[in-house]
Amino acid sequence: MALSLILAFVGPSQAAPENAPVITLKPYGNGDDRYRYVEILLAKSLEKAGVPAKVVHAQAEYSRDRVLQELITGRNIHVVAEAPKPGWEEKLIPIRIPIRKGIQGYRLFLINQQDQAALAKVDSLEDLMAFPTGSGAQWSTRRVMEDAGFNVVVSHDYDMLFRMLKLRRFITFGRGINEAFNEQASFSSQNENLVVEQSICLFIPLPTYFFVSPAHPELARQIETGLKRMIADGSFDEHFLAYHRTDIARARLADRKIFTLVNTNLGRETPLQERSYWFDPATFSDPDGDDGR
């Protein structure tokens, strides 16, 4: 019924011509390669579903709030990979398969090197909350951290957050395991003191889903079909490990103090009980022989 109401609002389904490109989000900023993994996964899922479609970027950059509106109409963007946020699961078609196995919920912190000594003394969540932390203004983790009591300093500009960290407008900048090391390498030329903090991890249960425009329900069906086929034949985990095994090993989660927050953005239909969908550091074993511990 909810999907019927959405479709009634946006009008009739827009049937894409055969071989028409599938439009996804344009990255934010020149150094932003966070979406490479999901773009390739999207293409692989369509291939696995037998859909000969090319994945392309939107022509413009859109704010997170604007992305929602563009997805509702389905003209300029067809599908994006995002963490759940209020309104998204109700207004779009979520494919509730965590496409990064929740790995970005293990939050490491980018910091200035001179702050490592103070952060190494953190022994509780309350200690960690004493340090101002940075976030994108429309990131789902912003609300989670604010609800928990963190002092969150925000910016709408991705690149600006790294400049603000350099200026110590905030002390910690939480990034997923899949983001922290790549961003440290990308932005260290602008800040020679930029490092990944060595002793702490903040865990927030955090799936990333493909959200599809309600104007393209057939595309949603095709993506879900392809993902499930990839999970069944093992190619999903192969893709996941190809991109993340090195970062998992570098994170050395077993050597960190891990603090947990409740994710206030998650709905009842989050597949938390589907253990095969999620990364578990306690049972992780790298087929190449390095389990990251």
C-alpha positions as CSV (number, residue, x, y, z in Angstrom):
1,M,0.0,0.0,0.0
2,A,2.8,2.4,0.9
3,L,4.5,1.8,-2.5
4,S,1.2,2.3,-4.3
5,L,0.8,5.7,-2.6
6,I,4.3,6.7,-3.6
7,L,3.7,5.7,-7.2
8,A,0.4,7.6,-7.3
9,F,2.3,10.7,-6.1
10,V,5.1,10.6,-8.7
11,G,2.9,9.4,-11.5
12,P,3.2,6.3,-13.7
13,S,6.3,4.2,-13.7
14,Q,8.9,5.4,-16.2
15,A,9.9,2.4,-18.1
16,A,13.5,2.8,-19.2
17,P,14.4,2.0,-22.8
18,E,16.4,-1.2,-23.2
19,N,20.1,-0.6,-22.5
20,A,19.3,2.8,-21.1
21,P,22.0,4.0,-18.5
22,V,21.2,3.7,-14.8
23,I,22.0,7.0,-13.2
24,T,23.5,7.2,-9.8
25,L,25.0,9.9,-7.5
26,K,27.9,12.1,-8.7
27,P,30.7,12.0,-6.1
28,Y,31.2,15.0,-3.8
29,G,34.5,16.7,-4.4
30,N,37.6,15.7,-6.4
31,G,39.0,13.4,-3.8
32,D,35.8,11.5,-3.1
33,D,36.1,7.9,-4.2
34,R,33.8,6.5,-1.6
35,Y,31.3,5.4,-4.2
36,R,33.6,3.3,-6.4
37,Y,32.8,0.1,-4.6
38,V,29.1,0.5,-4.7
39,E,29.1,1.6,-8.4
40,I,30.9,-1.6,-9.4
41,L,28.6,-3.7,-7.1
42,L,25.6,-2.0,-8.8
43,A,26.9,-2.9,-12.2
44,K,27.7,-6.4,-11.1
45,S,24.2,-6.9,-9.7
46,L,22.6,-5.8,-12.9
47,E,24.9,-8.1,-14.9
48,K,24.0,-11.0,-12.6
49,A,20.3,-10.2,-13.2
50,G,20.9,-10.3,-16.9
51,V,20.4,-6.5,-17.4
52,P,22.7,-5.0,-20.0
53,A,22.7,-1.5,-18.5
54,K,25.6,1.0,-18.0
55,V,25.9,2.8,-14.7
56,V,26.6,6.5,-15.1
57,H,26.9,9.5,-12.8
58,A,24.3,12.3,-12.5
59,Q,25.3,15.4,-14.4
60,A,25.2,17.6,-11.2
61,E,26.1,17.3,-7.6
62,Y,23.1,17.4,-5.2
63,S,22.9,17.9,-1.5
64,R,21.6,14.9,0.5
65,D,18.2,16.5,0.9
66,R,18.0,17.3,-2.8
67,V,19.0,13.8,-3.7
68,L,15.8,12.5,-2.0
69,Q,13.7,14.8,-4.1
70,E,15.5,13.8,-7.3
71,L,15.0,10.2,-6.5
72,I,11.3,10.6,-5.9
73,T,10.9,12.0,-9.4
74,G,13.4,9.5,-10.9
75,R,14.4,11.7,-13.8
76,N,18.0,12.8,-12.9
77,I,18.9,10.0,-10.5
78,H,17.6,6.4,-10.5
79,V,19.4,4.8,-7.6
80,V,21.9,5.7,-4.8
81,A,23.7,3.9,-2.0
82,E,22.9,5.5,1.3
83,A,22.5,4.8,5.0
84,P,18.8,4.9,6.1
85,K,17.6,8.3,7.1
86,P,14.1,9.5,8.2
87,G,11.7,9.5,5.3
88,W,13.9,7.6,2.8
89,E,12.5,4.1,3.5
90,E,9.0,5.4,3.3
91,K,9.4,7.5,0.1
92,L,11.8,5.4,-1.9
93,I,12.2,1.7,-2.6
94,P,14.9,0.4,-0.2
95,I,16.7,-2.9,-1.1
96,R,17.4,-4.1,2.5
97,I,20.6,-5.9,1.8
98,P,23.6,-4.1,3.5
99,I,25.8,-3.6,0.5
100,R,29.0,-3.0,2.6
101,K,28.0,-5.6,5.2
102,G,27.8,-2.8,7.8
103,I,31.5,-2.2,7.7
104,Q,31.2,1.6,7.7
105,G,29.5,1.3,11.1
106,Y,32.9,0.6,12.6
107,R,34.0,4.2,12.9
108,L,37.6,5.0,13.2
109,F,38.7,8.6,13.7
110,L,40.8,10.9,11.6
111,I,42.7,13.3,13.8
112,N,45.7,15.6,13.9
113,Q,48.7,13.7,15.1
114,Q,49.2,15.9,18.2
115,D,45.8,14.7,19.6
116,Q,46.7,11.0,19.7
117,A,48.1,11.2,23.2
118,A,45.0,12.7,24.7
119,L,42.7,10.2,22.8
120,A,44.8,7.2,23.9
121,K,43.6,8.0,27.5
122,V,39.9,7.6,26.5
123,D,38.4,4.8,28.6
124,S,34.6,5.4,28.2
125,L,32.1,6.7,25.8
126,E,31.7,9.7,28.1
127,D,35.5,10.4,27.8
128,L,35.1,10.3,24.0
129,M,32.2,12.7,24.0
130,A,34.4,15.3,25.6
131,F,36.1,15.8,22.2
132,P,34.1,17.8,19.5
133,T,33.6,15.7,16.5
134,G,33.0,16.5,12.8
135,S,30.2,15.4,10.5
136,G,28.6,16.2,7.2
137,A,25.4,18.3,7.9
138,Q,23.1,15.7,6.3
139,W,24.9,12.5,7.2
140,S,22.8,9.9,9.1
141,T,25.5,9.5,11.7
142,R,25.2,13.1,12.7
143,R,21.8,12.5,14.2
144,V,23.0,9.3,16.0
145,M,25.9,11.1,17.6
146,E,23.8,14.2,18.5
147,D,21.2,11.9,20.1
148,A,23.9,10.2,22.1
149,G,25.2,13.6,23.4
150,F,28.2,14.3,21.2
151,N,29.2,17.9,20.4
152,V,28.9,17.6,16.6
153,V,30.4,20.3,14.4
154,V,29.0,20.2,10.8
155,S,29.7,21.4,7.3
156,H,27.7,20.9,4.1
157,D,31.0,20.6,2.1
158,Y,32.9,17.3,2.1
159,D,36.3,18.8,1.4
160,M,35.7,21.6,4.0
161,L,35.5,19.0,6.8
162,F,39.1,18.1,6.2
163,R,40.2,21.8,6.3
164,M,38.2,22.2,9.5
165,L,39.9,19.2,11.1
166,K,43.3,20.7,10.2
167,L,42.3,23.9,11.9
168,R,41.1,21.9,14.9
169,R,37.5,23.2,14.7
170,F,36.8,19.7,16.0
171,I,39.2,17.0,17.3
172,T,37.8,13.8,15.9
173,F,36.3,13.0,12.5
174,G,34.6,9.6,12.5
175,R,35.0,7.6,9.2
176,G,34.1,4.0,8.3
177,I,36.8,1.4,8.1
178,N,36.2,1.6,4.3
179,E,36.9,5.3,4.3
180,A,39.4,6.2,7.0
181,F,42.7,5.0,5.5
182,N,41.9,6.0,1.9
183,E,40.9,9.5,3.0
184,Q,44.0,9.8,5.2
185,A,46.1,9.0,2.1
186,S,44.1,11.4,-0.1
187,F,44.1,14.4,2.2
188,S,47.5,14.1,3.9
189,S,49.0,16.3,1.2
190,Q,46.8,19.1,2.5
191,N,47.5,18.2,6.2
192,E,50.8,16.5,7.0
193,N,49.5,15.9,10.6
194,L,46.5,13.9,9.4
195,V,46.5,10.4,10.8
196,V,44.1,7.6,11.7
197,E,43.6,7.4,15.5
198,Q,45.2,4.2,16.9
199,S,43.2,3.1,19.9
200,I,39.4,3.7,19.6
201,C,36.5,2.5,17.5
202,L,32.9,3.7,17.7
203,F,30.4,1.1,16.5
204,I,27.1,2.3,15.1
205,P,24.9,-0.4,13.4
206,L,24.9,1.1,10.0
207,P,23.7,-0.6,6.8
208,T,24.0,1.0,3.4
209,Y,21.2,0.1,1.1
210,F,20.5,0.8,-2.5
211,F,17.6,3.2,-2.6
212,V,15.7,3.2,-5.9
213,S,13.3,5.7,-7.3
214,P,9.7,4.7,-7.0
215,A,9.4,5.7,-10.6
216,H,11.6,2.7,-11.5
217,P,10.3,-0.4,-9.5
218,E,11.5,-2.8,-12.2
219,L,15.1,-1.5,-11.7
220,A,14.7,-2.2,-7.9
221,R,13.6,-5.8,-8.7
222,Q,16.5,-6.3,-11.0
223,I,19.1,-5.0,-8.5
224,E,17.7,-7.1,-5.6
225,T,17.6,-10.2,-7.9
226,G,21.2,-9.6,-8.8
227,L,22.4,-9.0,-5.3
228,K,20.8,-12.2,-4.0
229,R,22.3,-14.2,-6.8
230,M,25.7,-12.8,-5.9
231,I,25.3,-13.7,-2.2
232,A,24.2,-17.2,-3.2
233,D,27.2,-17.9,-5.5
234,G,29.8,-16.2,-3.3
235,S,30.6,-13.3,-5.7
236,F,29.2,-10.7,-3.3
237,D,31.7,-11.6,-0.5
238,E,34.5,-11.8,-3.1
239,H,33.7,-8.3,-4.2
240,F,33.5,-7.1,-0.5
241,L,36.9,-8.7,0.4
242,A,38.6,-7.4,-2.7
243,Y,37.9,-3.9,-1.6
244,H,38.0,-4.1,2.2
245,R,40.3,-6.9,3.4
246,T,43.3,-4.6,3.6
247,D,41.5,-1.9,5.5
248,I,40.0,-4.5,7.9
249,A,43.5,-5.8,8.6
250,R,44.9,-2.2,9.1
251,A,42.1,-1.3,11.5
252,R,43.2,-4.0,14.0
253,L,39.8,-3.9,15.7
254,A,40.9,-6.5,18.3
255,D,43.4,-4.0,19.6
256,R,41.0,-1.1,20.0
257,K,38.5,0.0,22.6
258,I,35.1,-0.3,20.9
259,F,32.2,1.8,22.1
260,T,28.7,1.2,20.8
261,L,25.8,3.6,20.0
262,V,22.2,2.8,19.2
263,N,21.4,3.8,15.7
264,T,18.2,5.9,16.1
265,N,17.7,6.0,12.3
266,L,17.0,2.2,11.8
267,G,13.5,1.0,11.2
268,R,11.9,-2.3,12.2
269,E,12.6,-3.9,8.9
270,T,16.4,-3.6,9.2
271,P,17.6,-7.2,8.7
272,L,19.8,-7.4,11.8
273,Q,19.1,-11.1,12.3
274,E,20.4,-12.0,8.8
275,R,23.9,-12.8,10.1
276,S,25.3,-13.5,6.6
277,Y,24.5,-9.9,5.6
278,W,26.8,-8.3,8.2
279,F,30.5,-8.1,8.8
280,D,31.5,-9.6,12.2
281,P,35.1,-8.9,13.4
282,A,34.9,-11.8,15.9
283,T,34.4,-14.3,13.1
284,F,36.1,-12.6,10.2
285,S,38.7,-14.7,8.5
286,D,40.5,-13.6,5.4
287,P,40.8,-16.4,2.8
288,D,44.2,-15.0,1.9
289,G,45.4,-15.7,5.4
290,D,45.3,-12.3,7.2
291,D,42.3,-12.0,9.6
292,G,43.2,-8.5,10.8
293,R,43.9,-9.5,14.3
